């Protein structure tokens, strides 16, 4: 009789597999970050109603986007944040017209955070136990660069999108509010993503996901 040996998983054991296995896990985590960004953006936001039926909001969806980029790479993290917050826009009658803008900007946030964190600082190669300060510096720099981009381009793109494409006369009024809310979002999201990066990275590695996270 042929004996079948079952594989057992040990908690905390490192994930070992092919590049295809790692890619599948990253896609799964992309879905998780998409769900998290949707929940944070949709249910935990502070919405500010503007003249003309428009609105802006204060939320932590961008923090999830940056965290995803730092943990699983700029493309996957940015894609997760972009998908989650775009779905949030599509399901909200006030924001639905801004879904294309959201998709582009949030993907760019992830790509920039990934380029700075992994491309410049090589954050995935830094040992968390011995170089916590370096990790925090890298996470902070990536967050500031990505969210700084958003502070500039979100209001500008939103202004021209409303004025030229939608023909909204209240675009100037919305611009000032968007700059204020985007700036607040950037400061809070940068602080949150920097503070949570190291604990989440450590937890994922202890769960055996070291091969999946960047």
N, CA and C atoms as a LAMMPS dump frame, in Angstrom:
ITEM: TIMESTEP
0
ITEM: NUMBER OF ATOMS
642
ITEM: BOX BOUNDS ff ff ff
-5.0000000000000000e+02 5.0000000000000000e+02
-5.0000000000000000e+02 5.0000000000000000e+02
-5.0000000000000000e+02 5.0000000000000000e+02
ITEM: ATOMS id mol type element x y z
1 1 1 N 0.847 -1.196 0
2 1 2 C 0 0 0
3 1 3 C 0.881 1.243 0
4 2 1 N 0.498 2.205 -0.839
5 2 2 C 1.269 3.436 -0.926
6 2 3 C 0.936 4.347 0.249
7 3 1 N 1.966 4.838 0.892
8 3 2 C 1.763 5.723 2.034
9 3 3 C 1.766 7.168 1.573
10 4 1 N 0.765 7.938 2.041
11 4 2 C 0.666 9.352 1.696
12 4 3 C 1.1 10.165 2.891
13 5 1 N 2.079 10.981 2.719
14 5 2 C 2.585 11.821 3.792
15 5 3 C 1.942 13.194 3.681
16 6 1 N 1.189 13.571 4.666
17 6 2 C 0.531 14.88 4.662
18 6 3 C 1.498 15.95 5.13
19 7 1 N 1.391 17.103 4.526
20 7 2 C 2.213 18.23 4.938
21 7 3 C 1.527 18.961 6.074
22 8 1 N 2.266 19.228 7.096
23 8 2 C 1.705 19.96 8.23
24 8 3 C 2.292 21.352 8.264
25 9 1 N 1.484 22.293 8.691
26 9 2 C 1.957 23.676 8.787
27 9 3 C 2.228 24.019 10.227
28 10 1 N 3.327 24.634 10.459
29 10 2 C 3.715 25.038 11.801
30 10 3 C 3.526 26.533 11.924
31 11 1 N 2.783 26.993 12.943
32 11 2 C 2.598 28.429 13.102
33 11 3 C 3.935 29.15 13.168
34 12 1 N 4.041 30.204 12.375
35 12 2 C 5.275 30.985 12.374
36 12 3 C 6.301 30.477 11.38
37 13 1 N 6.016 29.31 10.751
38 13 2 C 6.969 28.792 9.777
39 13 3 C 6.983 29.693 8.554
40 14 1 N 8.154 29.869 7.965
41 14 2 C 8.284 30.775 6.829
42 14 3 C 7.612 30.176 5.607
43 15 1 N 6.945 31.031 4.856
44 15 2 C 6.328 30.615 3.618
45 15 3 C 7.411 30.391 2.573
46 16 1 N 7.441 29.199 2.011
47 16 2 C 8.425 28.892 0.983
48 16 3 C 7.672 28.408 -0.249
49 17 1 N 8 28.952 -1.384
50 17 2 C 7.33 28.553 -2.599
51 17 3 C 7.967 29.215 -3.8
52 18 1 N 7.364 28.992 -4.954
53 18 2 C 7.875 29.577 -6.181
54 18 3 C 7.5 31.052 -6.259
55 19 1 N 8.056 31.716 -7.248
56 19 2 C 7.7 33.118 -7.459
57 19 3 C 6.215 33.255 -7.747
58 20 1 N 5.653 32.24 -8.393
59 20 2 C 4.218 32.264 -8.678
60 20 3 C 3.406 32.198 -7.392
61 21 1 N 3.864 31.38 -6.437
62 21 2 C 3.178 31.306 -5.14
63 21 3 C 3.207 32.656 -4.432
64 22 1 N 4.368 33.288 -4.437
65 22 2 C 4.508 34.592 -3.784
66 22 3 C 3.615 35.62 -4.461
67 23 1 N 3.549 35.568 -5.784
68 23 2 C 2.705 36.512 -6.523
69 23 3 C 1.236 36.321 -6.164
70 24 1 N 0.821 35.074 -6.016
71 24 2 C -0.574 34.791 -5.654
72 24 3 C -0.885 35.333 -4.264
73 25 1 N 0.047 35.139 -3.334
74 25 2 C -0.155 35.677 -1.983
75 25 3 C -0.232 37.202 -2.017
76 26 1 N 0.59 37.828 -2.832
77 26 2 C 0.561 39.291 -2.914
78 26 3 C -0.754 39.776 -3.527
79 27 1 N -1.266 39.043 -4.49
80 27 2 C -2.563 39.4 -5.068
81 27 3 C -3.657 39.284 -4.011
82 28 1 N -3.564 38.23 -3.194
83 28 2 C -4.54 38.065 -2.112
84 28 3 C -4.453 39.218 -1.115
85 29 1 N -3.228 39.619 -0.777
86 29 2 C -3.052 40.751 0.137
87 29 3 C -3.499 42.061 -0.509
88 30 1 N -3.374 42.149 -1.827
89 30 2 C -3.894 43.324 -2.53
90 30 3 C -5.395 43.438 -2.323
91 31 1 N -6.086 42.299 -2.409
92 31 2 C -7.52 42.29 -2.146
93 31 3 C -7.841 42.697 -0.724
94 32 1 N -6.999 42.248 0.215
95 32 2 C -7.206 42.616 1.622
96 32 3 C -7.043 44.122 1.82
97 33 1 N -5.998 44.696 1.226
98 33 2 C -5.793 46.137 1.355
99 33 3 C -6.886 46.923 0.632
100 34 1 N -7.407 46.371 -0.453
101 34 2 C -8.533 47.023 -1.131
102 34 3 C -9.748 47.074 -0.214
103 35 1 N -10.015 45.956 0.468
104 35 2 C -11.148 45.914 1.397
105 35 3 C -10.944 46.876 2.561
106 36 1 N -9.728 46.911 3.097
107 36 2 C -9.439 47.806 4.222
108 36 3 C -9.577 49.275 3.82
109 37 1 N -9.047 49.617 2.66
110 37 2 C -9.133 51.011 2.215
111 37 3 C -10.58 51.409 1.953
112 38 1 N -11.373 50.475 1.425
113 38 2 C -12.793 50.764 1.199
114 38 3 C -13.513 51.011 2.518
115 39 1 N -13.264 50.154 3.501
116 39 2 C -13.925 50.29 4.803
117 39 3 C -13.531 51.599 5.48
118 40 1 N -12.227 51.879 5.494
119 40 2 C -11.745 53.096 6.156
120 40 3 C -12.275 54.343 5.452
121 41 1 N -12.247 54.33 4.121
122 41 2 C -12.692 55.492 3.36
123 41 3 C -14.2 55.696 3.453
124 42 1 N -14.955 54.616 3.414
125 42 2 C -16.412 54.727 3.352
126 42 3 C -17.057 54.935 4.713
127 43 1 N -16.611 54.186 5.702
128 43 2 C -17.314 54.176 6.983
129 43 3 C -16.638 55.003 8.078
130 44 1 N -15.382 55.371 7.89
131 44 2 C -14.678 56.117 8.93
132 44 3 C -14.297 57.525 8.482
133 45 1 N -14.9 58 7.43
134 45 2 C -14.569 59.326 6.923
135 45 3 C -15.415 60.406 7.6
136 46 1 N -14.885 61.616 7.579
137 46 2 C -15.641 62.8 8.007
138 46 3 C -15.952 63.587 6.738
139 47 1 N -17.19 63.52 6.295
140 47 2 C -17.572 64.169 5.041
141 47 3 C -17.932 65.633 5.286
142 48 1 N -17.429 66.496 4.403
143 48 2 C -17.697 67.934 4.481
144 48 3 C -18.463 68.338 3.226
145 49 1 N -19.712 68.753 3.396
146 49 2 C -20.548 69.155 2.267
147 49 3 C -20.163 70.555 1.797
148 50 1 N -20.028 70.701 0.468
149 50 2 C -19.629 71.977 -0.13
150 50 3 C -20.772 72.561 -0.957
151 51 1 N -20.696 73.842 -1.299
152 51 2 C -21.731 74.453 -2.137
153 51 3 C -21.867 73.747 -3.483
154 52 1 N -23.081 73.699 -3.982
155 52 2 C -23.324 73.07 -5.275
156 52 3 C -23.498 71.572 -5.206
157 53 1 N -23.682 71.028 -4.005
158 53 2 C -23.884 69.592 -3.864
159 53 3 C -22.611 68.781 -3.89
160 54 1 N -21.465 69.44 -3.894
161 54 2 C -20.177 68.747 -3.889
162 54 3 C -19.785 68.405 -2.456
163 55 1 N -18.692 67.671 -2.299
164 55 2 C -18.234 67.302 -0.956
165 55 3 C -16.763 66.935 -0.988
166 56 1 N -16.123 67.046 0.153
167 56 2 C -14.77 66.547 0.369
168 56 3 C -14.78 65.805 1.694
169 57 1 N -13.701 65.141 2.035
170 57 2 C -13.734 64.342 3.264
171 57 3 C -12.346 64.206 3.875
172 58 1 N -12.34 63.911 5.164
173 58 2 C -11.119 63.593 5.897
174 58 3 C -11.178 62.109 6.229
175 59 1 N -10.16 61.366 5.82
176 59 2 C -10.19 59.909 5.989
177 59 3 C -8.768 59.363 6.051
178 60 1 N -8.658 58.058 6.337
179 60 2 C -7.351 57.399 6.436
180 60 3 C -7.134 56.372 5.324
181 61 1 N -7.902 56.496 4.254
182 61 2 C -7.726 55.563 3.145
183 61 3 C -6.337 55.623 2.543
184 62 1 N -5.758 56.823 2.493
185 62 2 C -4.409 56.965 1.931
186 62 3 C -3.355 56.285 2.802
187 63 1 N -3.598 56.235 4.109
188 63 2 C -2.659 55.544 5.001
189 63 3 C -2.612 54.058 4.676
190 64 1 N -3.773 53.47 4.381
191 64 2 C -3.827 52.057 3.999
192 64 3 C -3.086 51.841 2.687
193 65 1 N -3.24 52.772 1.771
194 65 2 C -2.568 52.694 0.473
195 65 3 C -1.049 52.704 0.64
196 66 1 N -0.54 53.606 1.475
197 66 2 C 0.899 53.698 1.718
198 66 3 C 1.407 52.452 2.442
199 67 1 N 0.668 51.987 3.431
200 67 2 C 1.068 50.768 4.151
201 67 3 C 1.158 49.58 3.204
202 68 1 N 0.182 49.453 2.321
203 68 2 C 0.216 48.368 1.349
204 68 3 C 1.441 48.448 0.462
205 69 1 N 1.78 49.667 0.026
206 69 2 C 2.954 49.855 -0.83
207 69 3 C 4.241 49.488 -0.108
208 70 1 N 4.338 49.836 1.166
209 70 2 C 5.544 49.529 1.938
210 70 3 C 5.655 48.043 2.247
211 71 1 N 4.524 47.374 2.42
212 71 2 C 4.547 45.971 2.835
213 71 3 C 4.614 45 1.663
214 72 1 N 3.864 45.249 0.596
215 72 2 C 3.82 44.274 -0.498
216 72 3 C 4.278 44.856 -1.836
217 73 1 N 4.767 46.084 -1.828
218 73 2 C 5.277 46.683 -3.057
219 73 3 C 4.381 47.798 -3.566
220 74 1 N 4.987 48.738 -4.277
221 74 2 C 4.268 49.914 -4.729
222 74 3 C 3.085 49.621 -5.623
223 75 1 N 3.261 48.714 -6.587
224 75 2 C 2.17 48.431 -7.519
225 75 3 C 1.008 47.749 -6.814
226 76 1 N 1.298 46.677 -6.08
227 76 2 C 0.227 45.93 -5.412
228 76 3 C -0.46 46.782 -4.34
229 77 1 N 0.335 47.499 -3.551
230 77 2 C -0.248 48.342 -2.514
231 77 3 C -1.071 49.478 -3.091
232 78 1 N -0.523 50.136 -4.121
233 78 2 C -1.259 51.21 -4.772
234 78 3 C -2.52 50.717 -5.445
235 79 1 N -2.432 49.536 -6.059
236 79 2 C -3.607 48.968 -6.722
237 79 3 C -4.699 48.65 -5.71
238 80 1 N -4.298 48.088 -4.561
239 80 2 C -5.282 47.786 -3.525
240 80 3 C -5.996 49.035 -3.044
241 81 1 N -5.216 50.082 -2.735
242 81 2 C -5.82 51.334 -2.297
243 81 3 C -6.686 51.957 -3.371
244 82 1 N -6.225 51.909 -4.613
245 82 2 C -6.981 52.493 -5.721
246 82 3 C -8.307 51.772 -5.928
247 83 1 N -8.272 50.448 -5.889
248 83 2 C -9.505 49.678 -6.081
249 83 3 C -10.493 49.951 -4.954
250 84 1 N -10.01 49.89 -3.717
251 84 2 C -10.896 50.072 -2.574
252 84 3 C -11.565 51.43 -2.552
253 85 1 N -10.78 52.499 -2.74
254 85 2 C -11.354 53.844 -2.672
255 85 3 C -12.146 54.202 -3.925
256 86 1 N -11.806 53.604 -5.062
257 86 2 C -12.614 53.818 -6.264
258 86 3 C -13.984 53.178 -6.109
259 87 1 N -14.022 51.987 -5.532
260 87 2 C -15.317 51.354 -5.254
261 87 3 C -16.127 52.224 -4.297
262 88 1 N -15.443 52.796 -3.297
263 88 2 C -16.121 53.703 -2.382
264 88 3 C -16.739 54.888 -3.112
265 89 1 N -16.02 55.426 -4.094
266 89 2 C -16.563 56.527 -4.896
267 89 3 C -17.765 56.076 -5.72
268 90 1 N -17.64 54.914 -6.346
269 90 2 C -18.704 54.428 -7.221
270 90 3 C -20 54.16 -6.471
271 91 1 N -19.898 53.834 -5.204
272 91 2 C -21.091 53.528 -4.408
273 91 3 C -21.645 54.751 -3.68
274 92 1 N -21.02 55.897 -3.868
275 92 2 C -21.486 57.133 -3.23
276 92 3 C -21.968 58.098 -4.313
277 93 1 N -23.24 58.5 -4.291
278 93 2 C -23.768 59.392 -5.336
279 93 3 C -23.009 60.713 -5.457
280 94 1 N -22.425 61.179 -4.36
281 94 2 C -21.697 62.449 -4.39
282 94 3 C -20.332 62.289 -5.059
283 95 1 N -19.67 61.162 -4.809
284 95 2 C -18.297 60.963 -5.282
285 95 3 C -18.192 60.181 -6.589
286 96 1 N -19.293 59.634 -7.073
287 96 2 C -19.215 58.698 -8.196
288 96 3 C -18.538 59.313 -9.422
289 97 1 N -18.724 60.607 -9.643
290 97 2 C -18.137 61.231 -10.833
291 97 3 C -16.622 61.379 -10.719
292 98 1 N -16.088 61.219 -9.51
293 98 2 C -14.645 61.38 -9.3
294 98 3 C -13.895 60.051 -9.262
295 99 1 N -14.582 58.964 -9.56
296 99 2 C -13.954 57.642 -9.493
297 99 3 C -12.71 57.521 -10.383
298 100 1 N -12.739 58.008 -11.638
299 100 2 C -11.521 57.898 -12.462
300 100 3 C -10.326 58.626 -11.848
301 101 1 N -10.574 59.813 -11.296
302 101 2 C -9.495 60.577 -10.652
303 101 3 C -8.932 59.824 -9.456
304 102 1 N -9.815 59.24 -8.671
305 102 2 C -9.38 58.476 -7.496
306 102 3 C -8.514 57.293 -7.9
307 103 1 N -8.93 56.57 -8.915
308 103 2 C -8.184 55.392 -9.37
309 103 3 C -6.754 55.765 -9.754
310 104 1 N -6.593 56.853 -10.486
311 104 2 C -5.266 57.267 -10.945
312 104 3 C -4.403 57.757 -9.787
313 105 1 N -4.963 58.643 -8.962
314 105 2 C -4.173 59.256 -7.892
315 105 3 C -3.743 58.247 -6.836
316 106 1 N -4.634 57.345 -6.448
317 106 2 C -4.291 56.394 -5.39
318 106 3 C -3.253 55.387 -5.877
319 107 1 N -3.343 55.002 -7.147
320 107 2 C -2.313 54.123 -7.703
321 107 3 C -0.964 54.838 -7.7
322 108 1 N -0.968 56.125 -8.024
323 108 2 C 0.276 56.907 -8.008
324 108 3 C 0.848 57.02 -6.602
325 109 1 N -0.022 57.166 -5.595
326 109 2 C 0.448 57.214 -4.207
327 109 3 C 1.224 55.944 -3.877
328 110 1 N 0.67 54.803 -4.244
329 110 2 C 1.343 53.538 -3.976
330 110 3 C 2.653 53.403 -4.728
331 111 1 N 2.652 53.799 -5.994
332 111 2 C 3.867 53.686 -6.8
333 111 3 C 4.983 54.573 -6.251
334 112 1 N 4.634 55.781 -5.821
335 112 2 C 5.649 56.693 -5.274
336 112 3 C 6.166 56.184 -3.935
337 113 1 N 5.257 55.745 -3.07
338 113 2 C 5.682 55.195 -1.775
339 113 3 C 6.578 53.981 -1.971
340 114 1 N 6.228 53.126 -2.919
341 114 2 C 7.047 51.958 -3.2
342 114 3 C 8.397 52.322 -3.784
343 115 1 N 8.416 53.314 -4.688
344 115 2 C 9.676 53.727 -5.309
345 115 3 C 10.638 54.311 -4.28
346 116 1 N 10.11 55.11 -3.361
347 116 2 C 10.964 55.715 -2.332
348 116 3 C 11.376 54.678 -1.293
349 117 1 N 10.404 53.93 -0.784
350 117 2 C 10.692 52.969 0.279
351 117 3 C 11.563 51.813 -0.165
352 118 1 N 11.227 51.234 -1.319
353 118 2 C 11.957 50.046 -1.776
354 118 3 C 13.073 50.386 -2.761
355 119 1 N 12.837 51.387 -3.602
356 119 2 C 13.842 51.734 -4.596
357 119 3 C 15.006 52.529 -4.037
358 120 1 N 14.721 53.5 -3.185
359 120 2 C 15.773 54.364 -2.639
360 120 3 C 16.322 53.834 -1.317
361 121 1 N 15.422 53.544 -0.373
362 121 2 C 15.861 53.138 0.967
363 121 3 C 16.059 51.626 1.118
364 122 1 N 15.612 50.833 0.129
365 122 2 C 15.732 49.369 0.214
366 122 3 C 15.161 48.873 1.548
367 123 1 N 13.963 49.299 1.856
368 123 2 C 13.378 49.061 3.17
369 123 3 C 13.206 47.576 3.487
370 124 1 N 13.027 46.766 2.445
371 124 2 C 12.841 45.34 2.669
372 124 3 C 14.1 44.622 3.117
373 125 1 N 15.259 45.252 2.918
374 125 2 C 16.53 44.621 3.286
375 125 3 C 17.035 45.073 4.647
376 126 1 N 16.303 45.972 5.29
377 126 2 C 16.724 46.472 6.598
378 126 3 C 16.185 45.561 7.682
379 127 1 N 17.053 45.148 8.596
380 127 2 C 16.64 44.307 9.709
381 127 3 C 15.885 45.144 10.729
382 128 1 N 14.634 44.765 10.985
383 128 2 C 13.798 45.535 11.897
384 128 3 C 14.266 45.516 13.329
385 129 1 N 14.876 44.424 13.743
386 129 2 C 15.31 44.295 15.126
387 129 3 C 16.487 45.213 15.448
388 130 1 N 17.368 45.42 14.477
389 130 2 C 18.589 46.17 14.741
390 130 3 C 18.541 47.602 14.206
391 131 1 N 17.65 47.881 13.287
392 131 2 C 17.651 49.189 12.628
393 131 3 C 16.254 49.805 12.603
394 132 1 N 15.628 49.871 13.763
395 132 2 C 14.278 50.422 13.828
396 132 3 C 14.246 51.876 13.384
397 133 1 N 15.276 52.63 13.724
398 133 2 C 15.314 54.038 13.331
399 133 3 C 15.389 54.184 11.816
400 134 1 N 16.178 53.32 11.17
401 134 2 C 16.279 53.373 9.715
402 134 3 C 14.945 53.019 9.066
403 135 1 N 14.258 52.027 9.632
404 135 2 C 12.956 51.635 9.105
405 135 3 C 11.944 52.763 9.242
406 136 1 N 11.934 53.397 10.403
407 136 2 C 11.007 54.504 10.624
408 136 3 C 11.313 55.67 9.69
409 137 1 N 12.598 55.953 9.491
410 137 2 C 12.997 57.027 8.585
411 137 3 C 12.558 56.722 7.157
412 138 1 N 12.779 55.485 6.724
413 138 2 C 12.403 55.094 5.369
414 138 3 C 10.891 55.144 5.181
415 139 1 N 10.154 54.63 6.165
416 139 2 C 8.692 54.647 6.084
417 139 3 C 8.163 56.076 6.079
418 140 1 N 8.759 56.927 6.911
419 140 2 C 8.328 58.325 6.976
420 140 3 C 8.617 59.049 5.663
421 141 1 N 9.805 58.826 5.108
422 141 2 C 10.172 59.484 3.854
423 141 3 C 9.254 59.045 2.716
424 142 1 N 8.975 57.747 2.646
425 142 2 C 8.085 57.235 1.606
426 142 3 C 6.682 57.808 1.76
427 143 1 N 6.21 57.877 3.003
428 143 2 C 4.871 58.416 3.263
429 143 3 C 4.785 59.885 2.888
430 144 1 N 5.785 60.656 3.295
431 144 2 C 5.779 62.097 3.024
432 144 3 C 5.836 62.376 1.52
433 145 1 N 6.676 61.651 0.798
434 145 2 C 6.788 61.863 -0.649
435 145 3 C 5.486 61.511 -1.368
436 146 1 N 4.92 60.356 -1.022
437 146 2 C 3.694 59.91 -1.685
438 146 3 C 2.517 60.824 -1.368
439 147 1 N 2.364 61.164 -0.093
440 147 2 C 1.234 61.992 0.31
441 147 3 C 1.464 63.459 -0.036
442 148 1 N 2.731 63.88 -0.113
443 148 2 C 3.028 65.225 -0.597
444 148 3 C 2.61 65.383 -2.05
445 149 1 N 2.864 64.354 -2.839
446 149 2 C 2.376 64.339 -4.224
447 149 3 C 0.866 64.519 -4.254
448 150 1 N 0.174 63.802 -3.375
449 150 2 C -1.287 63.865 -3.358
450 150 3 C -1.799 65.245 -2.941
451 151 1 N -1.095 65.889 -2.01
452 151 2 C -1.495 67.232 -1.566
453 151 3 C -1.477 68.216 -2.734
454 152 1 N -0.528 68.047 -3.637
455 152 2 C -0.405 68.959 -4.78
456 152 3 C -1.359 68.587 -5.909
457 153 1 N -1.355 67.311 -6.283
458 153 2 C -2.056 66.922 -7.499
459 153 3 C -3.528 66.582 -7.297
460 154 1 N -3.928 66.166 -6.103
461 154 2 C -5.348 65.879 -5.88
462 154 3 C -6.201 67.136 -6.044
463 155 1 N -5.883 68.242 -5.355
464 155 2 C -6.691 69.454 -5.558
465 155 3 C -6.606 70.013 -6.98
466 156 1 N -5.39 69.987 -7.571
467 156 2 C -5.236 70.537 -8.914
468 156 3 C -5.998 69.719 -9.949
469 157 1 N -5.814 68.414 -9.895
470 157 2 C -6.518 67.553 -10.835
471 157 3 C -8.02 67.643 -10.613
472 158 1 N -8.42 67.708 -9.33
473 158 2 C -9.838 67.843 -9.025
474 158 3 C -10.412 69.146 -9.553
475 159 1 N -9.636 70.221 -9.452
476 159 2 C -10.094 71.534 -9.927
477 159 3 C -10.339 71.517 -11.43
478 160 1 N -9.351 71.061 -12.198
479 160 2 C -9.504 71.056 -13.651
480 160 3 C -10.52 70.012 -14.106
481 161 1 N -10.62 68.939 -13.351
482 161 2 C -11.617 67.913 -13.67
483 161 3 C -13.021 68.498 -13.537
484 162 1 N -13.263 69.235 -12.453
485 162 2 C -14.577 69.848 -12.232
486 162 3 C -14.836 70.981 -13.221
487 163 1 N -13.819 71.798 -13.461
488 163 2 C -13.994 72.996 -14.28
489 163 3 C -14.108 72.68 -15.766
490 164 1 N -13.195 71.863 -16.275
491 164 2 C -13.135 71.616 -17.712
492 164 3 C -14.023 70.462 -18.16
493 165 1 N -14.017 69.387 -17.381
494 165 2 C -14.77 68.206 -17.8
495 165 3 C -16.22 68.284 -17.343
496 166 1 N -16.43 68.652 -16.079
497 166 2 C -17.781 68.69 -15.531
498 166 3 C -18.428 70.063 -15.677
499 167 1 N -17.615 71.091 -15.903
500 167 2 C -18.155 72.429 -16.07
501 167 3 C -18.804 72.988 -14.827
502 168 1 N -18.24 72.691 -13.656
503 168 2 C -18.831 73.152 -12.398
504 168 3 C -18.352 74.565 -12.079
505 169 1 N -19.28 75.509 -11.878
506 169 2 C -18.883 76.883 -11.571
507 169 3 C -18.286 77.044 -10.181
508 170 1 N -18.536 76.088 -9.285
509 170 2 C -18.053 76.195 -7.903
510 170 3 C -16.687 75.548 -7.727
511 171 1 N -15.96 75.362 -8.811
512 171 2 C -14.664 74.679 -8.73
513 171 3 C -13.68 75.447 -7.865
514 172 1 N -13.725 76.784 -7.921
515 172 2 C -12.798 77.593 -7.122
516 172 3 C -13.061 77.438 -5.63
517 173 1 N -14.338 77.388 -5.267
518 173 2 C -14.697 77.212 -3.856
519 173 3 C -14.247 75.844 -3.365
520 174 1 N -14.482 74.818 -4.178
521 174 2 C -14.107 73.46 -3.791
522 174 3 C -12.597 73.31 -3.684
523 175 1 N -11.839 74.075 -4.497
524 175 2 C -10.381 73.958 -4.498
525 175 3 C -9.798 74.269 -3.126
526 176 1 N -10.236 75.35 -2.512
527 176 2 C -9.711 75.728 -1.198
528 176 3 C -10.013 74.667 -0.15
529 177 1 N -11.237 74.152 -0.168
530 177 2 C -11.608 73.105 0.788
531 177 3 C -10.83 71.82 0.531
532 178 1 N -10.624 71.497 -0.741
533 178 2 C -9.888 70.276 -1.078
534 178 3 C -8.432 70.357 -0.641
535 179 1 N -7.827 71.532 -0.789
536 179 2 C -6.443 71.71 -0.34
537 179 3 C -6.353 71.494 1.165
538 180 1 N -7.306 72.063 1.902
539 180 2 C -7.299 71.93 3.362
540 180 3 C -7.5 70.484 3.792
541 181 1 N -8.513 69.819 3.236
542 181 2 C -8.799 68.44 3.643
543 181 3 C -7.698 67.482 3.204
544 182 1 N -7.145 67.698 2.007
545 182 2 C -6.062 66.838 1.528
546 182 3 C -4.811 67.007 2.379
547 183 1 N -4.545 68.222 2.819
548 183 2 C -3.382 68.468 3.683
549 183 3 C -3.549 67.785 5.037
550 184 1 N -4.746 67.883 5.605
551 184 2 C -5.013 67.199 6.881
552 184 3 C -4.888 65.695 6.708
553 185 1 N -5.472 65.176 5.628
554 185 2 C -5.364 63.741 5.346
555 185 3 C -3.908 63.307 5.24
556 186 1 N -3.093 64.135 4.583
557 186 2 C -1.687 63.782 4.369
558 186 3 C -0.926 63.701 5.683
559 187 1 N -1.115 64.691 6.545
560 187 2 C -0.396 64.715 7.821
561 187 3 C -0.786 63.521 8.685
562 188 1 N -2.093 63.295 8.812
563 188 2 C -2.568 62.194 9.66
564 188 3 C -2.184 60.847 9.06
565 189 1 N -2.355 60.692 7.749
566 189 2 C -2.043 59.416 7.095
567 189 3 C -0.556 59.103 7.152
568 190 1 N 0.298 60.126 7.01
569 190 2 C 1.744 59.908 7.101
570 190 3 C 2.128 59.431 8.495
571 191 1 N 1.535 60.035 9.513
572 191 2 C 1.832 59.628 10.889
573 191 3 C 1.351 58.207 11.163
574 192 1 N 0.143 57.883 10.695
575 192 2 C -0.429 56.555 10.944
576 192 3 C 0.349 55.475 10.203
577 193 1 N 0.638 55.697 8.924
578 193 2 C 1.35 54.68 8.143
579 193 3 C 2.764 54.458 8.666
580 194 1 N 3.43 55.525 9.1
581 194 2 C 4.777 55.385 9.673
582 194 3 C 4.738 54.621 10.988
583 195 1 N 3.747 54.918 11.821
584 195 2 C 3.643 54.265 13.128
585 195 3 C 3.26 52.794 13.016
586 196 1 N 2.453 52.445 12.019
587 196 2 C 1.954 51.07 11.907
588 196 3 C 2.839 50.165 11.062
589 197 1 N 3.74 50.748 10.268
590 197 2 C 4.522 49.919 9.353
591 197 3 C 5.34 48.859 10.073
592 198 1 N 6.144 49.26 11.041
593 198 2 C 7.033 48.313 11.715
594 198 3 C 6.265 47.227 12.467
595 199 1 N 5.223 47.545 13.254
596 199 2 C 4.461 46.479 13.921
597 199 3 C 3.817 45.504 12.943
598 200 1 N 3.266 46.015 11.835
599 200 2 C 2.636 45.128 10.856
600 200 3 C 3.668 44.271 10.14
601 201 1 N 4.788 44.845 9.783
602 201 2 C 5.861 44.087 9.13
603 201 3 C 6.356 42.974 10.042
604 202 1 N 6.57 43.294 11.32
605 202 2 C 7.034 42.298 12.288
606 202 3 C 6.012 41.186 12.458
607 203 1 N 4.738 41.555 12.561
608 203 2 C 3.68 40.559 12.748
609 203 3 C 3.57 39.632 11.542
610 204 1 N 3.643 40.191 10.338
611 204 2 C 3.545 39.372 9.133
612 204 3 C 4.733 38.424 9.003
613 205 1 N 5.912 38.883 9.355
614 205 2 C 7.092 38.014 9.279
615 205 3 C 7.027 36.894 10.303
616 206 1 N 6.496 37.192 11.478
617 206 2 C 6.352 36.153 12.497
618 206 3 C 5.303 35.118 12.104
619 207 1 N 4.375 35.523 11.247
620 207 2 C 3.354 34.591 10.758
621 207 3 C 3.848 33.779 9.567
622 208 1 N 5.106 33.963 9.201
623 208 2 C 5.668 33.205 8.095
624 208 3 C 5.475 33.837 6.74
625 209 1 N 5.144 35.144 6.705
626 209 2 C 4.897 35.823 5.439
627 209 3 C 6.109 36.627 4.973
628 210 1 N 7.278 36.285 5.483
629 210 2 C 8.477 37.039 5.147
630 210 3 C 8.806 37.034 3.671
631 211 1 N 8.455 35.949 2.967
632 211 2 C 8.745 35.873 1.539
633 211 3 C 7.768 36.7 0.713
634 212 1 N 6.63 37.036 1.304
635 212 2 C 5.583 37.752 0.576
636 212 3 C 5.739 39.255 0.705
637 213 1 N 6.003 39.726 1.939
638 213 2 C 6.139 41.163 2.123
639 213 3 C 7.483 41.609 1.586
640 214 1 N 7.552 42.877 1.187
641 214 2 C 8.77 43.417 0.592
642 214 3 C 9.739 43.89 1.665
